[in-house]
Amino acid sequence: LYHGECVGLGIVAASYLSMQLGHISAEDFARIKNALSLFELPLQIDGFDAREVLLATKSDKKMDKGKVKFILLNPEGQAVIDRSITDAQLLAAADALVRNGEQKL
């Protein structure tokens, strides 16, 4: 994947987490995905192991004091740093990106 495609998938995952946390609505999530699709960015990708994503995230530069920093949306739609995302939540977001996974976006 190109860097921009990966960034787009990251936006989908962050938006998914924001929706799951109740910060944005399902309609807002759909609008974000629609905007990305207008630029022909992928919303899902073919199979990859979500656990590998989790492990890679743990060694990413976004780690801060043992916690991964995520940029999510708050209820007002503003970007905020969130350090409270659990491994289970991250795995669910990664699974949602897998085209052949059980969850579909």
C-alpha positions, -999 to 999 in steps of 0.1 A, spaced: 0 0 0 10 36 -6 16 58 25 -15 78 18 -36 47 16 -22 36 50 -30 70 64 -66 67 50 -70 33 67 -57 48 99 -84 75 97 -110 48 92 -97 29 123 -95 61 144 -130 71 133 -142 36 141 -128 38 176 -143 72 180 -177 58 171 -173 28 193 -165 51 222 -197 71 215 -178 103 205 -192 104 170 -223 89 155 -226 61 129 -237 88 104 -205 108 111 -185 76 106 -203 70 73 -195 105 62 -158 101 70 -157 69 50 -176 85 21 -151 114 20 -122 90 19 -139 69 -9 -143 100 -30 -105 101 -32 -105 64 -40 -87 55 -8 -93 20 5 -117 16 35 -107 -20 41 -79 -43 30 -74 -79 23 -66 -101 52 -39 -93 76 -34 -104 112 -47 -78 137 -24 -91 163 6 -82 141 -9 -46 140 -11 -46 178 25 -57 182 37 -32 156 18 -4 174 35 -13 207 69 -5 191 57 26 172 69 61 179 35 70 192 42 51 224 43 74 254 50 61 289 39 26 280 6 38 263 -1 42 226 -12 77 217 -42 77 194 -57 107 177 -94 103 179 -124 126 175 -142 140 206 -180 145 206 -175 180 191 -155 165 162 -122 179 173 -91 158 172 -78 148 207 -50 126 220 -63 95 237 -41 71 257 -69 50 270 -75 26 241 -72 -10 252 -56 -38 233 -91 -53 228 -103 -21 213 -73 -18 190 -78 -54 179 -115 -47 171 -106 -16 150 -79 -36 131 -103 -65 126 -129 -40 112 -104 -30 85 -99 -66 72 -121 -71 41 -124 -108 48 -129 -104 85 -161 -110 104 -168 -73 109 -177 -52 79 -174 -14 78 
